[in-house]
């Protein structure tokens, strides 16, 4: 595998930005990847009374005063992260209703931290018949919100709900992912008064209303990391452009320790892999700036053929090792216990009939198949379309022999 690829915009930045656009004036949001999750978010916006149309990689939003304050079950099920729309719904309509996000392929995915933040801001929460209803008949007010765990979605919900609340809000213990910073930049562009301190405290001074803005979404650091792993696993070379290397630092450190040569510029990363990688050491997933849980699966695929033993500890989600079974079909030597997976690198992997278990697990399975001798078939590709734009096409462009049917 060898070549150059421009990294698409970040799914996890576009989704909260679209949720925030429901409480802003007309917005022009550039660098939006064409993904099924983004399409669902646009449908939700339409339902909530905010017109969203796509022109190439730009999404133009126009929020009207009407629209529903409920997200229908079908749309909730299509994208579990739609809970992030709740803060904007309450800010906009004084109430919001969603069906409770059900089970998830990553294990249980509770929303208690979202509700904790919204309640602090003055929302009353009612639960019943599988629905979650939040009301703030007198509007939301500023508050001190101290998160016990830095949930990405809950931090985003709190920010979106607080920007037009009465008074000041202070969020401590919130998530610090680059996608949160991008949401803040977008909202600041719309007139929100948000100030982020160096120690991660988010100060918000509520404003009455937000205007529109033009915003360019940051590049997808997880997609970038996946293509870097694709080069690493095949002994290849790749130049990624249009991204911030600082957002991928932890992954780059592991790949470089494993023998890859890495060079970065302000907005590009070049990586050249050795014929065989060394072991990756111990990888523990952590909130940003730690190693991202979203890259655990593709990094594990990368470790399968490395010389030595690598250990993965999944600390963020309680059931995020389902790809292991698929990777084993390729001849990988992986044993698991609880949240830990031990990967003993093997010299040869062989083709197999595989299935995508989830979005990132699916990408890992494709990468594994690329490293194996002989042909593999991978099913259930729809998972991959949720987070990677033109995945197979991009890999073809990089010289991978892959055919999508
Ligand atoms: C976001 C990302 C997802 C990534 C994850 C962790 C989006 C659209 N998705 O998901 O790709 O894997 O961050 O980096 O941005 N939790 C609670 N209570 C809550 C909320 C979360 O206990 O109310 C727990 C979750 O079960 C999980 C952990 O906190 O174990 C992290 O979840 P969170 O950071 O909220 O992830 P998401 O925002 O859902």
Boltz pocket constraint, residues with backbone or C-beta under 6 A from the ligand:
constraints:
  - pocket:
      binder: B
      contacts: [[A, 11], [A, 12], [A, 13], [A, 15], [A, 81], [A, 108], [A, 109], [A, 110], [A, 111], [A, 112], [A, 113], [A, 114], [A, 115], [A, 149], [A, 150], [A, 151], [A, 152], [A, 153], [A, 154], [A, 175], [A, 179], [A, 293], [A, 294], [A, 315], [A, 316], [A, 317], [A, 318]]
      max_distance: 6.0
